[in-house]
Amino acid sequence: MRIKMRGSAAVEYALGLVFFVAVVLAPVFSGKNAVELLIDAIKLEHSAYMHASSMSL
């Protein structure tokens, strides 16, 4: 006897996506979430690159 389980993969993917979004948007350190920490890190590294590239040899 086979039980039909159509659409169960879609439910699993939806739950996984909801969990992933909740983890990414949850506050991690000092009230910032992972996206904000990534943006801050990119801004810091970009400003350091711009400073280094503006220096004359």
PDB file of N, CA, C, O and CB in Angstrom:
ATOM      1  N   MET A   1       0.841  -1.174   0.000  1.00  0.00           N
ATOM      2  CA  MET A   1       0.000   0.000   0.000  1.00  0.00           C
ATOM      3  C   MET A   1       0.891   1.244   0.000  1.00  0.00           C
ATOM      4  O   MET A   1       1.705   1.429   0.904  1.00  0.00           O
ATOM      5  CB  MET A   1      -0.959  -0.006   1.218  1.00  0.00           C
ATOM      6  N   ARG A   2       0.734   2.081  -1.002  1.00  0.00           N
ATOM      7  CA  ARG A   2       1.539   3.291  -1.123  1.00  0.00           C
ATOM      8  C   ARG A   2       0.719   4.502  -0.689  1.00  0.00           C
ATOM      9  O   ARG A   2      -0.445   4.659  -1.058  1.00  0.00           O
ATOM     10  CB  ARG A   2       2.049   3.470  -2.573  1.00  0.00           C
ATOM     11  N   ILE A   3       1.349   5.330   0.086  1.00  0.00           N
ATOM     12  CA  ILE A   3       0.702   6.560   0.531  1.00  0.00           C
ATOM     13  C   ILE A   3       1.173   7.696  -0.363  1.00  0.00           C
ATOM     14  O   ILE A   3       2.376   7.903  -0.526  1.00  0.00           O
ATOM     15  CB  ILE A   3       1.015   6.859   2.034  1.00  0.00           C
ATOM     16  N   LYS A   4       0.250   8.416  -0.931  1.00  0.00           N
ATOM     17  CA  LYS A   4       0.621   9.530  -1.798  1.00  0.00           C
ATOM     18  C   LYS A   4       1.002  10.732  -0.952  1.00  0.00           C
ATOM     19  O   LYS A   4       0.250  11.170  -0.082  1.00  0.00           O
ATOM     20  CB  LYS A   4      -0.533   9.889  -2.760  1.00  0.00           C
ATOM     21  N   MET A   5       2.191  11.253  -1.228  1.00  0.00           N
ATOM     22  CA  MET A   5       2.708  12.392  -0.476  1.00  0.00           C
ATOM     23  C   MET A   5       3.072  13.504  -1.446  1.00  0.00           C
ATOM     24  O   MET A   5       4.213  13.963  -1.457  1.00  0.00           O
ATOM     25  CB  MET A   5       3.936  11.987   0.383  1.00  0.00           C
ATOM     26  N   ARG A   6       2.146  13.930  -2.238  1.00  0.00           N
ATOM     27  CA  ARG A   6       2.412  14.974  -3.218  1.00  0.00           C
ATOM     28  C   ARG A   6       2.464  16.328  -2.532  1.00  0.00           C
ATOM     29  O   ARG A   6       1.621  16.646  -1.692  1.00  0.00           O
ATOM     30  CB  ARG A   6       1.345  14.970  -4.323  1.00  0.00           C
ATOM     31  N   GLY A   7       3.468  17.126  -2.900  1.00  0.00           N
ATOM     32  CA  GLY A   7       3.588  18.473  -2.363  1.00  0.00           C
ATOM     33  C   GLY A   7       4.319  18.556  -1.040  1.00  0.00           C
ATOM     34  O   GLY A   7       4.480  19.651  -0.501  1.00  0.00           O
ATOM     35  N   SER A   8       4.764  17.441  -0.503  1.00  0.00           N
ATOM     36  CA  SER A   8       5.449  17.502   0.793  1.00  0.00           C
ATOM     37  C   SER A   8       6.814  18.169   0.672  1.00  0.00           C
ATOM     38  O   SER A   8       7.273  18.798   1.626  1.00  0.00           O
ATOM     39  CB  SER A   8       5.608  16.095   1.377  1.00  0.00           C
ATOM     40  N   ALA A   9       7.467  18.050  -0.466  1.00  0.00           N
ATOM     41  CA  ALA A   9       8.763  18.700  -0.658  1.00  0.00           C
ATOM     42  C   ALA A   9       8.602  20.218  -0.651  1.00  0.00           C
ATOM     43  O   ALA A   9       9.453  20.926  -0.113  1.00  0.00           O
ATOM     44  CB  ALA A   9       9.414  18.235  -1.977  1.00  0.00           C
ATOM     45  N   ALA A  10       7.537  20.716  -1.234  1.00  0.00           N
ATOM     46  CA  ALA A  10       7.299  22.162  -1.248  1.00  0.00           C
ATOM     47  C   ALA A  10       7.112  22.694   0.161  1.00  0.00           C
ATOM     48  O   ALA A  10       7.589  23.781   0.487  1.00  0.00           O
ATOM     49  CB  ALA A  10       6.075  22.499  -2.101  1.00  0.00           C
ATOM     50  N   VAL A  11       6.430  21.946   0.983  1.00  0.00           N
ATOM     51  CA  VAL A  11       6.231  22.358   2.379  1.00  0.00           C
ATOM     52  C   VAL A  11       7.568  22.366   3.114  1.00  0.00           C
ATOM     53  O   VAL A  11       7.847  23.291   3.877  1.00  0.00           O
ATOM     54  CB  VAL A  11       5.224  21.413   3.098  1.00  0.00           C
ATOM     55  N   GLU A  12       8.388  21.358   2.895  1.00  0.00           N
ATOM     56  CA  GLU A  12       9.701  21.299   3.547  1.00  0.00           C
ATOM     57  C   GLU A  12      10.578  22.458   3.106  1.00  0.00           C
ATOM     58  O   GLU A  12      11.251  23.073   3.934  1.00  0.00           O
ATOM     59  CB  GLU A  12      10.397  19.967   3.238  1.00  0.00           C
ATOM     60  N   TYR A  13      10.581  22.768   1.807  1.00  0.00           N
ATOM     61  CA  TYR A  13      11.379  23.896   1.324  1.00  0.00           C
ATOM     62  C   TYR A  13      10.861  25.211   1.887  1.00  0.00           C
ATOM     63  O   TYR A  13      11.662  26.082   2.226  1.00  0.00           O
ATOM     64  CB  TYR A  13      11.372  23.942  -0.205  1.00  0.00           C
ATOM     65  N   ALA A  14       9.570  25.379   1.995  1.00  0.00           N
ATOM     66  CA  ALA A  14       9.004  26.607   2.551  1.00  0.00           C
ATOM     67  C   ALA A  14       9.384  26.765   4.019  1.00  0.00           C
ATOM     68  O   ALA A  14       9.749  27.859   4.451  1.00  0.00           O
ATOM     69  CB  ALA A  14       7.476  26.612   2.398  1.00  0.00           C
ATOM     70  N   LEU A  15       9.303  25.695   4.778  1.00  0.00           N
ATOM     71  CA  LEU A  15       9.700  25.760   6.187  1.00  0.00           C
ATOM     72  C   LEU A  15      11.186  26.050   6.327  1.00  0.00           C
ATOM     73  O   LEU A  15      11.595  26.818   7.197  1.00  0.00           O
ATOM     74  CB  LEU A  15       9.355  24.453   6.901  1.00  0.00           C
ATOM     75  N   GLY A  16      11.988  25.439   5.475  1.00  0.00           N
ATOM     76  CA  GLY A  16      13.431  25.706   5.497  1.00  0.00           C
ATOM     77  C   GLY A  16      13.737  27.150   5.163  1.00  0.00           C
ATOM     78  O   GLY A  16      14.612  27.758   5.779  1.00  0.00           O
ATOM     79  N   LEU A  17      13.027  27.707   4.193  1.00  0.00           N
ATOM     80  CA  LEU A  17      13.227  29.106   3.822  1.00  0.00           C
ATOM     81  C   LEU A  17      12.826  30.043   4.954  1.00  0.00           C
ATOM     82  O   LEU A  17      13.528  31.014   5.235  1.00  0.00           O
ATOM     83  CB  LEU A  17      12.433  29.440   2.561  1.00  0.00           C
ATOM     84  N   VAL A  18      11.716  29.762   5.595  1.00  0.00           N
ATOM     85  CA  VAL A  18      11.268  30.582   6.730  1.00  0.00           C
ATOM     86  C   VAL A  18      12.300  30.527   7.857  1.00  0.00           C
ATOM     87  O   VAL A  18      12.622  31.555   8.452  1.00  0.00           O
ATOM     88  CB  VAL A  18       9.880  30.100   7.245  1.00  0.00           C
ATOM     89  N   PHE A  19      12.814  29.343   8.148  1.00  0.00           N
ATOM     90  CA  PHE A  19      13.830  29.200   9.190  1.00  0.00           C
ATOM     91  C   PHE A  19      15.098  29.966   8.821  1.00  0.00           C
ATOM     92  O   PHE A  19      15.678  30.643   9.671  1.00  0.00           O
ATOM     93  CB  PHE A  19      14.156  27.717   9.422  1.00  0.00           C
ATOM     94  N   PHE A  20      15.538  29.866   7.561  1.00  0.00           N
ATOM     95  CA  PHE A  20      16.744  30.555   7.113  1.00  0.00           C
ATOM     96  C   PHE A  20      16.591  32.068   7.225  1.00  0.00           C
ATOM     97  O   PHE A  20      17.499  32.750   7.699  1.00  0.00           O
ATOM     98  CB  PHE A  20      17.072  30.167   5.674  1.00  0.00           C
ATOM     99  N   VAL A  21      15.464  32.590   6.797  1.00  0.00           N
ATOM    100  CA  VAL A  21      15.223  34.033   6.870  1.00  0.00           C
ATOM    101  C   VAL A  21      15.180  34.490   8.325  1.00  0.00           C
ATOM    102  O   VAL A  21      15.702  35.554   8.655  1.00  0.00           O
ATOM    103  CB  VAL A  21      13.905  34.404   6.153  1.00  0.00           C
ATOM    104  N   ALA A  22      14.564  33.698   9.194  1.00  0.00           N
ATOM    105  CA  ALA A  22      14.501  34.058  10.613  1.00  0.00           C
ATOM    106  C   ALA A  22      15.898  34.089  11.231  1.00  0.00           C
ATOM    107  O   ALA A  22      16.198  34.969  12.038  1.00  0.00           O
ATOM    108  CB  ALA A  22      13.604  33.068  11.380  1.00  0.00           C
ATOM    109  N   VAL A  23      16.744  33.147  10.863  1.00  0.00           N
ATOM    110  CA  VAL A  23      18.111  33.117  11.401  1.00  0.00           C
ATOM    111  C   VAL A  23      18.917  34.300  10.881  1.00  0.00           C
ATOM    112  O   VAL A  23      19.655  34.923  11.644  1.00  0.00           O
ATOM    113  CB  VAL A  23      18.814  31.793  11.032  1.00  0.00           C
ATOM    114  N   VAL A  24      18.789  34.615   9.606  1.00  0.00           N
ATOM    115  CA  VAL A  24      19.565  35.713   9.021  1.00  0.00           C
ATOM    116  C   VAL A  24      19.121  37.058   9.580  1.00  0.00           C
ATOM    117  O   VAL A  24      19.954  37.940   9.786  1.00  0.00           O
ATOM    118  CB  VAL A  24      19.429  35.710   7.495  1.00  0.00           C
ATOM    119  N   LEU A  25      17.835  37.232   9.828  1.00  0.00           N
ATOM    120  CA  LEU A  25      17.338  38.525  10.296  1.00  0.00           C
ATOM    121  C   LEU A  25      17.297  38.663  11.811  1.00  0.00           C
ATOM    122  O   LEU A  25      16.967  39.733  12.322  1.00  0.00           O
ATOM    123  CB  LEU A  25      15.974  38.757   9.752  1.00  0.00           C
ATOM    124  N   ALA A  26      17.626  37.605  12.535  1.00  0.00           N
ATOM    125  CA  ALA A  26      17.622  37.682  14.001  1.00  0.00           C
ATOM    126  C   ALA A  26      18.836  38.483  14.478  1.00  0.00           C
ATOM    127  O   ALA A  26      19.911  38.377  13.888  1.00  0.00           O
ATOM    128  CB  ALA A  26      17.628  36.254  14.632  1.00  0.00           C
ATOM    129  N   PRO A  27      18.682  39.273  15.525  1.00  0.00           N
ATOM    130  CA  PRO A  27      19.813  40.027  16.060  1.00  0.00           C
ATOM    131  C   PRO A  27      20.907  39.090  16.569  1.00  0.00           C
ATOM    132  O   PRO A  27      20.634  38.104  17.253  1.00  0.00           O
ATOM    133  CB  PRO A  27      19.348  40.956  17.187  1.00  0.00           C
ATOM    134  N   VAL A  28      22.153  39.422  16.220  1.00  0.00           N
ATOM    135  CA  VAL A  28      23.271  38.572  16.606  1.00  0.00           C
ATOM    136  C   VAL A  28      24.104  39.253  17.681  1.00  0.00           C
ATOM    137  O   VAL A  28      24.114  38.818  18.833  1.00  0.00           O
ATOM    138  CB  VAL A  28      24.142  38.233  15.388  1.00  0.00           C
ATOM    139  N   PHE A  29      24.804  40.321  17.309  1.00  0.00           N
ATOM    140  CA  PHE A  29      25.651  41.053  18.240  1.00  0.00           C
ATOM    141  C   PHE A  29      25.180  42.495  18.309  1.00  0.00           C
ATOM    142  O   PHE A  29      24.905  43.109  17.279  1.00  0.00           O
ATOM    143  CB  PHE A  29      27.138  40.979  17.819  1.00  0.00           C
ATOM    144  N   SER A  30      25.089  43.025  19.486  1.00  0.00           N
ATOM    145  CA  SER A  30      24.719  44.422  19.744  1.00  0.00           C
ATOM    146  C   SER A  30      23.496  44.857  18.948  1.00  0.00           C
ATOM    147  O   SER A  30      23.438  45.988  18.465  1.00  0.00           O
ATOM    148  CB  SER A  30      25.883  45.336  19.418  1.00  0.00           C
ATOM    149  N   GLY A  31      22.525  43.970  18.810  1.00  0.00           N
ATOM    150  CA  GLY A  31      21.273  44.312  18.155  1.00  0.00           C
ATOM    151  C   GLY A  31      21.319  44.337  16.641  1.00  0.00           C
ATOM    152  O   GLY A  31      20.328  44.707  16.011  1.00  0.00           O
ATOM    153  N   LYS A  32      22.438  43.955  16.029  1.00  0.00           N
ATOM    154  CA  LYS A  32      22.543  43.935  14.571  1.00  0.00           C
ATOM    155  C   LYS A  32      22.349  42.517  14.071  1.00  0.00           C
ATOM    156  O   LYS A  32      22.786  41.558  14.707  1.00  0.00           O
ATOM    157  CB  LYS A  32      23.907  44.494  14.103  1.00  0.00           C
ATOM    158  N   ASN A  33      21.686  42.386  12.918  1.00  0.00           N
ATOM    159  CA  ASN A  33      21.515  41.057  12.340  1.00  0.00           C
ATOM    160  C   ASN A  33      22.663  40.768  11.377  1.00  0.00           C
ATOM    161  O   ASN A  33      23.530  41.616  11.168  1.00  0.00           O
ATOM    162  CB  ASN A  33      20.148  40.942  11.614  1.00  0.00           C
ATOM    163  N   ALA A  34      22.668  39.584  10.798  1.00  0.00           N
ATOM    164  CA  ALA A  34      23.776  39.159   9.949  1.00  0.00           C
ATOM    165  C   ALA A  34      23.914  40.030   8.706  1.00  0.00           C
ATOM    166  O   ALA A  34      25.029  40.277   8.248  1.00  0.00           O
ATOM    167  CB  ALA A  34      23.593  37.712   9.542  1.00  0.00           C
ATOM    168  N   VAL A  35      22.803  40.495   8.157  1.00  0.00           N
ATOM    169  CA  VAL A  35      22.857  41.345   6.962  1.00  0.00           C
ATOM    170  C   VAL A  35      23.505  42.687   7.297  1.00  0.00           C
ATOM    171  O   VAL A  35      24.336  43.182   6.536  1.00  0.00           O
ATOM    172  CB  VAL A  35      21.436  41.565   6.380  1.00  0.00           C
ATOM    173  N   GLU A  36      23.134  43.271   8.420  1.00  0.00           N
ATOM    174  CA  GLU A  36      23.736  44.543   8.828  1.00  0.00           C
ATOM    175  C   GLU A  36      25.217  44.385   9.119  1.00  0.00           C
ATOM    176  O   GLU A  36      26.009  45.264   8.776  1.00  0.00           O
ATOM    177  CB  GLU A  36      23.025  45.101  10.055  1.00  0.00           C
ATOM    178  N   LEU A  37      25.607  43.280   9.745  1.00  0.00           N
ATOM    179  CA  LEU A  37      27.031  43.037  10.004  1.00  0.00           C
ATOM    180  C   LEU A  37      27.811  42.893   8.698  1.00  0.00           C
ATOM    181  O   LEU A  37      28.935  43.382   8.590  1.00  0.00           O
ATOM    182  CB  LEU A  37      27.212  41.776  10.865  1.00  0.00           C
ATOM    183  N   LEU A  38      27.222  42.228   7.714  1.00  0.00           N
ATOM    184  CA  LEU A  38      27.873  42.074   6.416  1.00  0.00           C
ATOM    185  C   LEU A  38      28.014  43.418   5.715  1.00  0.00           C
ATOM    186  O   LEU A  38      29.065  43.705   5.141  1.00  0.00           O
ATOM    187  CB  LEU A  38      27.088  41.100   5.536  1.00  0.00           C
ATOM    188  N   ILE A  39      26.981  44.241   5.750  1.00  0.00           N
ATOM    189  CA  ILE A  39      27.043  45.561   5.118  1.00  0.00           C
ATOM    190  C   ILE A  39      28.097  46.424   5.790  1.00  0.00           C
ATOM    191  O   ILE A  39      28.852  47.114   5.104  1.00  0.00           O
ATOM    192  CB  ILE A  39      25.674  46.257   5.176  1.00  0.00           C
ATOM    193  N   ASP A  40      28.167  46.403   7.116  1.00  0.00           N
ATOM    194  CA  ASP A  40      29.179  47.179   7.835  1.00  0.00           C
ATOM    195  C   ASP A  40      30.585  46.715   7.478  1.00  0.00           C
ATOM    196  O   ASP A  40      31.482  47.540   7.306  1.00  0.00           O
ATOM    197  CB  ASP A  40      28.960  47.072   9.347  1.00  0.00           C
ATOM    198  N   ALA A  41      30.785  45.410   7.365  1.00  0.00           N
ATOM    199  CA  ALA A  41      32.103  44.880   7.019  1.00  0.00           C
ATOM    200  C   ALA A  41      32.506  45.293   5.609  1.00  0.00           C
ATOM    201  O   ALA A  41      33.666  45.629   5.370  1.00  0.00           O
ATOM    202  CB  ALA A  41      32.116  43.355   7.143  1.00  0.00           C
ATOM    203  N   ILE A  42      31.568  45.270   4.683  1.00  0.00           N
ATOM    204  CA  ILE A  42      31.864  45.683   3.307  1.00  0.00           C
ATOM    205  C   ILE A  42      32.202  47.171   3.258  1.00  0.00           C
ATOM    206  O   ILE A  42      33.135  47.570   2.561  1.00  0.00           O
ATOM    207  CB  ILE A  42      30.666  45.376   2.376  1.00  0.00           C
ATOM    208  N   LYS A  43      31.457  47.989   3.989  1.00  0.00           N
ATOM    209  CA  LYS A  43      31.745  49.422   4.026  1.00  0.00           C
ATOM    210  C   LYS A  43      33.131  49.689   4.612  1.00  0.00           C
ATOM    211  O   LYS A  43      33.872  50.524   4.094  1.00  0.00           O
ATOM    212  CB  LYS A  43      30.676  50.159   4.842  1.00  0.00           C
ATOM    213  N   LEU A  44      33.484  48.988   5.683  1.00  0.00           N
ATOM    214  CA  LEU A  44      34.789  49.179   6.314  1.00  0.00           C
ATOM    215  C   LEU A  44      35.915  48.773   5.370  1.00  0.00           C
ATOM    216  O   LEU A  44      36.893  49.505   5.217  1.00  0.00           O
ATOM    217  CB  LEU A  44      34.876  48.376   7.617  1.00  0.00           C
ATOM    218  N   GLU A  45      35.781  47.620   4.744  1.00  0.00           N
ATOM    219  CA  GLU A  45      36.820  47.166   3.821  1.00  0.00           C
ATOM    220  C   GLU A  45      36.914  48.071   2.599  1.00  0.00           C
ATOM    221  O   GLU A  45      38.012  48.314   2.096  1.00  0.00           O
ATOM    222  CB  GLU A  45      36.548  45.730   3.385  1.00  0.00           C
ATOM    223  N   HIS A  46      35.788  48.570   2.117  1.00  0.00           N
ATOM    224  CA  HIS A  46      35.810  49.460   0.955  1.00  0.00           C
ATOM    225  C   HIS A  46      36.484  50.783   1.305  1.00  0.00           C
ATOM    226  O   HIS A  46      37.246  51.319   0.501  1.00  0.00           O
ATOM    227  CB  HIS A  46      34.381  49.711   0.438  1.00  0.00           C
ATOM    228  N   SER A  47      36.214  51.309   2.486  1.00  0.00           N
ATOM    229  CA  SER A  47      36.850  52.572   2.875  1.00  0.00           C
ATOM    230  C   SER A  47      38.351  52.384   3.051  1.00  0.00           C
ATOM    231  O   SER A  47      39.123  53.284   2.720  1.00  0.00           O
ATOM    232  CB  SER A  47      36.227  53.116   4.175  1.00  0.00           C
ATOM    233  N   ALA A  48      38.781  51.234   3.565  1.00  0.00           N
ATOM    234  CA  ALA A  48      40.214  50.957   3.692  1.00  0.00           C
ATOM    235  C   ALA A  48      40.850  50.818   2.315  1.00  0.00           C
ATOM    236  O   ALA A  48      41.970  51.280   2.100  1.00  0.00           O
ATOM    237  CB  ALA A  48      40.452  49.677   4.523  1.00  0.00           C
ATOM    238  N   TYR A  49      40.149  50.190   1.389  1.00  0.00           N
ATOM    239  CA  TYR A  49      40.672  50.061   0.010  1.00  0.00           C
ATOM    240  C   TYR A  49      40.786  51.423  -0.652  1.00  0.00           C
ATOM    241  O   TYR A  49      41.789  51.719  -1.302  1.00  0.00           O
ATOM    242  CB  TYR A  49      39.764  49.141  -0.839  1.00  0.00           C
ATOM    243  N   MET A  50      39.768  52.251  -0.492  1.00  0.00           N
ATOM    244  CA  MET A  50      39.811  53.584  -1.108  1.00  0.00           C
ATOM    245  C   MET A  50      40.930  54.422  -0.512  1.00  0.00           C
ATOM    246  O   MET A  50      41.587  55.174  -1.233  1.00  0.00           O
ATOM    247  CB  MET A  50      38.467  54.306  -0.931  1.00  0.00           C
ATOM    248  N   HIS A  51      41.156  54.307   0.778  1.00  0.00           N
ATOM    249  CA  HIS A  51      42.244  55.045   1.413  1.00  0.00           C
ATOM    250  C   HIS A  51      43.594  54.559   0.875  1.00  0.00           C
ATOM    251  O   HIS A  51      44.464  55.368   0.554  1.00  0.00           O
ATOM    252  CB  HIS A  51      42.185  54.885   2.953  1.00  0.00           C
ATOM    253  N   ALA A  52      43.760  53.254   0.778  1.00  0.00           N
ATOM    254  CA  ALA A  52      45.038  52.714   0.279  1.00  0.00           C
ATOM    255  C   ALA A  52      45.255  53.054  -1.184  1.00  0.00           C
ATOM    256  O   ALA A  52      46.387  53.313  -1.592  1.00  0.00           O
ATOM    257  CB  ALA A  52      45.087  51.197   0.466  1.00  0.00           C
ATOM    258  N   SER A  53      44.202  53.058  -1.976  1.00  0.00           N
ATOM    259  CA  SER A  53      44.377  53.347  -3.403  1.00  0.00           C
ATOM    260  C   SER A  53      44.579  54.828  -3.672  1.00  0.00           C
ATOM    261  O   SER A  53      45.067  55.193  -4.742  1.00  0.00           O
ATOM    262  CB  SER A  53      43.180  52.851  -4.186  1.00  0.00           C
ATOM    263  N   SER A  54      44.221  55.681  -2.741  1.00  0.00           N
ATOM    264  CA  SER A  54      44.420  57.125  -2.942  1.00  0.00           C
ATOM    265  C   SER A  54      45.818  57.573  -2.526  1.00  0.00           C
ATOM    266  O   SER A  54      46.211  58.703  -2.815  1.00  0.00           O
ATOM    267  CB  SER A  54      43.376  57.915  -2.157  1.00  0.00           C
ATOM    268  N   MET A  55      46.562  56.718  -1.864  1.00  0.00           N
ATOM    269  CA  MET A  55      47.915  57.083  -1.443  1.00  0.00           C
ATOM    270  C   MET A  55      48.851  57.068  -2.643  1.00  0.00           C
ATOM    271  O   MET A  55      48.790  56.184  -3.497  1.00  0.00           O
ATOM    272  CB  MET A  55      48.429  56.124  -0.344  1.00  0.00           C
ATOM    273  N   SER A  56      49.714  58.069  -2.678  1.00  0.00           N
ATOM    274  CA  SER A  56      50.662  58.118  -3.794  1.00  0.00           C
ATOM    275  C   SER A  56      51.865  57.231  -3.491  1.00  0.00           C
ATOM    276  O   SER A  56      52.229  57.007  -2.336  1.00  0.00           O
ATOM    277  CB  SER A  56      51.118  59.577  -4.067  1.00  0.00           C
ATOM    278  N   LEU A  57      52.460  56.742  -4.555  1.00  0.00           N
ATOM    279  CA  LEU A  57      53.639  55.889  -4.389  1.00  0.00           C
ATOM    280  C   LEU A  57      54.819  56.755  -4.371  1.00  0.00           C
ATOM    281  O   LEU A  57      55.941  56.268  -4.240  1.00  0.00           O
ATOM    282  CB  LEU A  57      53.764  54.834  -5.487  1.00  0.00           C
TER     283      LEU A  57
END
